[in-house]
Amino acid sequence: MATEREQAVFEAAIKLGALYHQWVGTPVSPATAATLESAIQESVGLQPYVTGITVSLDRSEMTGNIFGYSELKGTMFTVDIRTKVGAATCHARLHRKGDYPLMEIVSCHEEPGHPGH
């Protein structure tokens, strides 16, 4: 059985992966980006163990096609997510690193005095 710390890491990671694959390809423009950021935050924030999420989309990459919009790309995301399972918390993020949308664990903490099970 996984520890609370391992489960908190898993929850953060799986939610970032799902977010990425669910939203990439969505039509977006600078005029609709704030609405999309909010929708992603509210949607992912409903899921179990999520205690906080912020989503920012890089509008400089939103170059319109002939119809005036672009498609959301992974490199447009900056996402910070926090999960909590029992006494364990995890902070993970999705952000651009060069030309790659990198997902990584930023930190994990357990409240002192808890065994993590």
C-alpha atoms as one frame of an Amber mdcrd trajectory, in Angstrom:
protein
   0.000   0.000   0.000   1.251   3.479  -0.854   2.191   5.965   1.835   0.298
   9.248   2.092   3.335  11.017   0.622   3.453   8.652  -2.357  -0.283   9.041
  -2.903  -0.041  12.860  -2.755   2.713  12.761  -5.407   0.702  10.365  -7.555
  -2.429  12.530  -7.295  -0.539  15.658  -8.373   1.210  13.882 -11.239  -1.855
  12.136 -12.624  -3.876  15.338 -12.503  -1.192  17.256 -14.439  -1.014  14.504
 -17.065  -4.786  14.373 -17.429  -5.033  18.173 -17.584  -2.394  18.316 -20.292
  -3.988  15.681 -22.505  -7.543  16.877 -21.931  -6.958  20.526 -22.855  -4.193
  20.494 -25.512  -5.790  21.283 -28.873  -8.556  23.449 -27.405  -9.267  26.559
 -29.507  -7.930  29.648 -27.706  -7.157  33.299 -28.347  -5.828  36.100 -26.159
  -9.447  37.249 -25.767 -10.598  33.858 -24.406  -7.455  32.794 -22.504  -8.604
  34.072 -19.089 -11.899  32.207 -19.391 -10.046  29.017 -20.348  -7.578  29.419
 -17.444 -10.495  29.750 -15.051 -12.345  26.763 -16.540  -9.272  24.525 -16.211
  -8.666  25.646 -12.619 -12.284  25.105 -11.619 -12.506  21.729 -13.363  -9.303
  20.255 -11.944  -9.961  21.875  -8.567 -13.097  19.729  -8.169 -11.072  16.529
  -8.103 -10.224  14.666  -4.895  -7.080  15.715  -2.988  -6.558  18.991  -4.894
  -6.083  21.846  -2.430  -5.022  24.492  -4.923  -4.313  25.049  -8.598  -3.290
  28.034 -10.688  -3.235  28.001 -14.477  -1.602  30.592 -16.689  -1.503  30.451
 -20.484   1.245  32.171 -22.464  -0.624  34.537 -24.727   2.513  35.343 -26.754
   2.231  31.889 -28.354  -1.359  32.476 -29.395  -0.873  33.377 -33.020  -4.187
  33.228 -34.789  -4.926  31.042 -37.777  -6.986  32.372 -40.686 -10.047  32.216
 -38.418  -8.410  34.241 -35.627  -7.640  31.614 -33.005  -4.872  29.147 -32.199
  -4.861  25.734 -30.584  -3.670  25.339 -27.020  -0.171  23.804 -26.941   1.584
  22.232 -23.984   4.263  24.900 -24.056   1.608  27.555 -23.348   0.900  26.142
 -19.869   2.225  27.244 -16.532   0.341  25.237 -13.916   0.971  24.884 -10.204
  -1.024  22.242  -8.348  -1.095  21.257  -4.706  -2.493  18.020  -3.361  -2.989
  16.730   0.157  -3.471  13.159   1.281  -3.690  12.740   5.042  -0.691  14.565
   6.511   1.231  14.723   3.210   1.182  17.596   0.750   2.682  17.821  -2.720
   3.393  20.805  -4.960   3.875  19.966  -8.645   3.988  22.044 -11.791   3.784
  22.012 -15.543   5.831  24.679 -17.284   7.829  25.363 -20.372  11.475  24.342
 -20.278  13.015  25.385 -23.566  10.708  23.938 -26.194   9.303  21.240 -23.904
   6.279  21.208 -21.544   7.926  19.790 -18.400   6.002  18.288 -15.488   7.854
  18.051 -12.203   7.446  17.633  -8.475   8.502  20.850  -6.747   8.207  19.707
  -3.135   6.561  17.239  -0.788   6.027  17.644   2.932   4.554  15.612   5.732
   3.231  17.101   8.927   5.586  16.233  11.786   4.524  13.390  14.006   2.473
  11.504  11.400   3.577   8.114  10.128   2.407   8.736   6.550   0.080   5.748
   6.292
